[in-house]
Amino acid sequence: MKKKMIIGILSAAILITVCCTVYVVSGNSTRTQELLAYLETKGYTASEIRKVTVKHSFVNLLLGYAEWSGYAEFEDEIGILYHYSFRERISQGGFSGYAEVYGNLDKDDLLDNLKHLER
């Protein structure tokens, strides 16, 4: 009886792990395509976009935040990542990056220099 219970628990854990992995992998692919389509609606071409990555967080889902986050880096601003969240729609949530890209600018000058910040 004890062996059957252990096997059942291990089987359930493996099944949950496989299902979560499939969900995240397929969701990453779908969200990446959605983010690229969103950027195209904003007027960007594929050659202007250096990299797009999407990440998933089950913890964010439990805490009430967006479970999917996207990041875009553009060819003309290497080192600056623009953050996007996936809720009912895609929206830009800000940016992060290397201070060396723009040097020591104050906040207003930095915001004026960011080319892809949605205002």
Backbone bond lengths (Angstrom), bond angles and torsions (degrees), N, CA, C in turn:
res aa  C-N    CA-C-N  psi(-1)  N-CA   C-N-CA  omega(-1)  CA-C   N-CA-C  phi
1 M - - - 1.457 - - 1.522 111.57 -
2 K 1.339 115.61 -40.27 1.463 120.00 -179.19 1.536 110.84 -65.44
3 K 1.344 116.69 -39.12 1.464 121.05 178.62 1.528 111.23 -63.20
4 K 1.328 117.17 -41.66 1.463 121.41 -179.86 1.522 111.06 -63.79
5 M 1.337 116.25 -38.36 1.463 119.66 179.67 1.537 110.58 -67.73
6 I 1.305 116.74 -42.08 1.465 120.56 179.04 1.533 110.16 -65.08
7 I 1.312 117.03 -43.54 1.467 121.33 178.35 1.528 110.21 -62.87
8 G 1.326 117.04 -41.48 1.472 120.96 178.36 1.520 111.88 -62.85
9 I 1.320 117.43 -44.04 1.470 121.41 179.47 1.525 110.25 -65.07
10 L 1.337 117.15 -45.13 1.470 120.40 178.58 1.528 111.44 -63.10
11 S 1.327 116.27 -40.66 1.470 120.05 178.76 1.527 110.82 -63.27
12 A 1.332 116.54 -42.70 1.465 119.86 178.62 1.519 110.84 -64.57
13 A 1.328 117.63 -40.98 1.471 121.18 179.35 1.524 110.77 -64.22
14 I 1.312 117.21 -41.76 1.467 120.85 178.75 1.521 110.44 -66.01
15 L 1.321 117.74 -42.67 1.464 121.45 179.17 1.532 110.98 -62.33
16 I 1.323 116.97 -44.31 1.471 120.38 178.72 1.522 110.69 -63.10
17 T 1.328 117.09 -42.52 1.462 121.04 179.14 1.525 111.34 -61.95
18 V 1.310 117.05 -44.76 1.472 121.06 179.66 1.531 110.41 -63.76
19 C 1.326 117.04 -44.65 1.473 120.77 179.91 1.531 111.31 -62.44
20 C 1.323 116.76 -43.99 1.478 120.23 178.94 1.519 111.26 -63.82
21 T 1.329 116.65 -40.25 1.464 120.66 178.92 1.525 111.08 -63.86
22 V 1.320 117.53 -45.35 1.466 121.49 178.10 1.526 110.09 -61.54
23 Y 1.326 117.23 -42.81 1.471 121.67 179.16 1.525 111.20 -60.38
24 V 1.324 117.49 -45.67 1.463 121.29 -177.16 1.523 110.90 -70.24
25 V 1.313 117.88 -43.70 1.468 120.68 -178.86 1.522 110.84 -64.92
26 S 1.310 118.06 -46.57 1.466 119.87 179.67 1.530 110.73 -69.03
27 G 1.329 117.11 -36.54 1.458 120.70 178.17 1.518 112.39 -66.52
28 N 1.334 117.16 -38.11 1.466 120.09 177.58 1.520 111.12 -60.71
29 S 1.310 115.85 -43.63 1.461 120.20 179.57 1.531 110.72 -63.60
30 T 1.316 116.45 -45.16 1.461 120.80 -179.90 1.519 111.57 -64.26
31 R 1.329 116.73 -46.14 1.474 120.68 -178.71 1.526 112.02 -67.38
32 T 1.316 117.37 -33.28 1.461 120.33 176.46 1.524 109.92 -62.79
33 Q 1.327 116.37 -44.77 1.464 120.05 178.49 1.528 110.96 -64.83
34 E 1.343 116.93 -39.20 1.463 120.23 177.96 1.525 111.31 -63.59
35 L 1.336 117.35 -41.34 1.461 120.77 -179.77 1.525 110.76 -67.21
36 L 1.319 116.99 -40.81 1.470 119.71 176.60 1.530 110.99 -62.73
37 A 1.333 117.34 -41.12 1.465 120.78 177.68 1.527 110.54 -64.83
38 Y 1.338 116.74 -40.16 1.470 120.95 177.54 1.531 110.51 -61.53
39 L 1.328 116.67 -44.37 1.465 119.99 179.78 1.530 111.06 -64.96
40 E 1.327 116.84 -34.92 1.464 120.08 175.93 1.522 111.22 -64.49
41 T 1.345 117.79 -36.83 1.467 119.82 177.70 1.527 111.18 -67.61
42 K 1.328 116.33 -21.86 1.463 121.16 177.09 1.527 111.70 -86.42
43 G 1.341 116.68 0.37 1.463 120.87 174.92 1.511 115.74 98.59
44 Y 1.324 118.53 7.41 1.463 121.11 -179.94 1.518 110.39 -90.37
45 T 1.329 115.67 144.33 1.463 121.23 175.77 1.528 108.47 -101.39
46 A 1.314 115.93 165.36 1.465 120.93 -179.30 1.526 111.24 -61.22
47 S 1.326 117.42 -31.83 1.464 119.67 -179.48 1.526 112.53 -72.64
48 E 1.320 118.23 -19.15 1.464 121.47 178.63 1.531 112.50 -85.05
49 I 1.325 116.19 -17.43 1.458 121.43 -176.74 1.524 108.93 -98.00
50 R 1.322 115.73 119.07 1.467 120.48 -179.60 1.522 111.54 -78.14
51 K 1.337 116.62 -47.17 1.460 119.77 -175.42 1.520 109.87 -155.46
52 V 1.315 115.65 140.90 1.463 122.72 173.53 1.520 106.78 -127.92
53 T 1.329 116.17 127.73 1.460 120.52 175.56 1.526 108.85 -129.69
54 V 1.307 115.09 150.50 1.464 121.55 179.14 1.521 107.76 -130.04
55 K 1.320 115.69 138.46 1.460 121.19 179.43 1.524 109.87 -128.37
56 H 1.321 114.85 150.29 1.459 121.86 179.33 1.517 109.17 -118.31
57 S 1.336 116.35 147.00 1.457 120.70 177.16 1.527 109.80 -141.06
58 F 1.339 115.85 115.41 1.461 119.90 174.67 1.524 110.26 -68.15
59 V 1.334 117.36 -31.57 1.465 121.23 178.58 1.527 110.00 -63.26
60 N 1.344 117.19 -43.89 1.470 119.87 177.29 1.523 110.68 -58.84
61 L 1.306 116.72 -39.78 1.461 121.07 178.95 1.533 110.61 -60.98
62 L 1.316 116.15 -43.07 1.466 120.05 179.62 1.529 112.25 -68.74
63 L 1.338 116.79 -31.38 1.466 121.02 -178.19 1.527 113.42 -87.65
64 G 1.323 116.90 -5.21 1.463 120.17 177.12 1.519 114.19 93.44
65 Y 1.320 117.54 9.35 1.458 121.02 176.35 1.525 109.12 -92.42
66 A 1.317 115.90 174.11 1.468 119.97 177.41 1.525 108.60 -65.91
67 E 1.330 116.51 130.74 1.458 118.99 -177.95 1.525 112.30 -76.87
68 W 1.335 117.47 -20.14 1.462 121.94 179.57 1.520 109.30 -115.55
69 S 1.332 116.33 136.44 1.463 122.76 175.64 1.516 108.01 -129.11
70 G 1.315 115.79 140.51 1.454 120.50 178.02 1.514 110.32 -120.95
71 Y 1.313 115.02 153.31 1.460 121.55 -179.68 1.519 108.61 -136.38
72 A 1.330 115.48 134.38 1.465 120.34 178.88 1.521 109.10 -126.61
73 E 1.321 114.79 136.91 1.462 121.95 174.56 1.526 106.57 -120.68
74 F 1.324 116.90 133.88 1.457 121.51 -176.28 1.522 110.42 -104.60
75 E 1.323 116.05 152.67 1.460 121.91 -177.70 1.531 112.72 -60.52
76 D 1.328 117.33 -33.98 1.463 119.21 -176.62 1.531 113.05 -89.90
77 E 1.329 117.42 1.79 1.465 121.93 176.30 1.525 109.64 -141.01
78 I 1.309 116.12 61.88 1.457 120.55 -179.13 1.529 108.44 -67.49
79 G 1.300 115.13 130.47 1.460 120.63 -179.32 1.513 113.29 104.24
80 I 1.328 118.03 -9.86 1.462 122.14 177.60 1.531 107.56 -109.08
81 L 1.333 116.66 123.12 1.465 121.82 176.91 1.516 109.39 -105.25
82 Y 1.316 115.80 127.71 1.460 121.56 175.26 1.523 107.33 -96.68
83 H 1.318 116.39 131.61 1.462 122.99 -175.09 1.530 110.02 -96.89
84 Y 1.329 115.80 139.07 1.457 122.74 178.35 1.522 108.36 -131.32
85 S 1.324 116.29 143.12 1.469 119.52 175.74 1.522 108.66 -117.60
86 F 1.314 114.46 151.45 1.454 122.30 -178.62 1.521 107.17 -112.59
87 R 1.287 117.04 102.72 1.466 121.26 172.46 1.519 105.87 -116.75
88 E 1.305 117.38 -119.56 1.463 119.50 175.26 1.525 110.19 -73.55
89 R 1.318 115.69 -23.65 1.460 122.50 175.71 1.517 107.47 -147.58
90 I 1.314 116.55 169.67 1.462 120.81 177.75 1.525 108.34 -85.94
91 S 1.323 116.16 134.87 1.458 119.63 176.44 1.524 109.32 -142.40
92 Q 1.320 114.22 146.46 1.454 119.42 178.85 1.523 108.75 -79.35
93 G 1.322 116.17 133.80 1.453 120.13 -176.43 1.503 114.28 -110.32
94 G 1.306 118.24 -1.08 1.459 120.01 -179.88 1.515 111.25 141.09
95 F 1.319 114.67 -157.81 1.452 120.23 -176.99 1.514 109.43 -151.36
96 S 1.314 115.59 164.77 1.457 122.03 172.20 1.516 106.42 -152.21
97 G 1.298 116.12 164.90 1.447 117.90 178.42 1.502 112.78 164.57
98 Y 1.303 113.72 -167.50 1.451 121.66 -175.50 1.519 110.55 -86.10
99 A 1.302 116.72 132.97 1.461 121.22 178.86 1.519 111.09 -64.30
100 E 1.326 117.82 -26.54 1.466 121.32 -177.75 1.524 112.43 -65.79
101 V 1.338 117.04 -21.76 1.461 119.63 -178.00 1.524 110.47 -61.01
102 Y 1.326 116.83 -42.51 1.461 120.40 -178.69 1.523 113.44 -117.03
103 G 1.302 117.88 0.13 1.457 119.61 178.59 1.514 111.66 75.48
104 N 1.299 116.05 -156.95 1.462 121.99 -176.55 1.516 111.03 -94.17
105 L 1.304 116.59 76.48 1.456 121.66 177.35 1.519 109.08 -98.11
106 D 1.320 115.79 150.48 1.463 116.88 173.25 1.532 108.14 -76.08
107 K 1.311 116.28 170.45 1.472 121.67 -171.37 1.522 112.58 -56.95
108 D 1.330 118.37 -46.17 1.467 120.82 -176.62 1.526 111.59 -65.79
109 D 1.338 116.80 -41.55 1.466 119.72 178.67 1.523 110.96 -66.43
110 L 1.328 116.91 -38.57 1.460 120.34 178.02 1.525 110.69 -62.63
111 L 1.326 116.99 -45.76 1.467 120.34 179.98 1.520 111.61 -63.27
112 D 1.332 117.41 -33.09 1.462 120.93 177.23 1.524 111.71 -69.37
113 N 1.334 117.76 -30.22 1.465 121.67 -176.68 1.519 114.05 -85.06
114 L 1.315 118.27 -19.88 1.463 120.40 -179.47 1.526 109.10 -71.19
115 K 1.314 115.64 118.51 1.464 121.20 -172.05 1.518 113.92 -79.60
116 H 1.313 117.78 -26.16 1.459 120.09 -171.43 1.520 113.42 -113.89
117 L 1.316 116.47 14.04 1.465 121.22 178.55 1.517 109.32 -76.27
118 E 1.330 116.61 124.50 1.463 120.49 179.37 1.527 108.18 -79.30
119 R 1.302 115.34 129.29 1.471 120.39 -177.40 1.493 110.78 -115.14
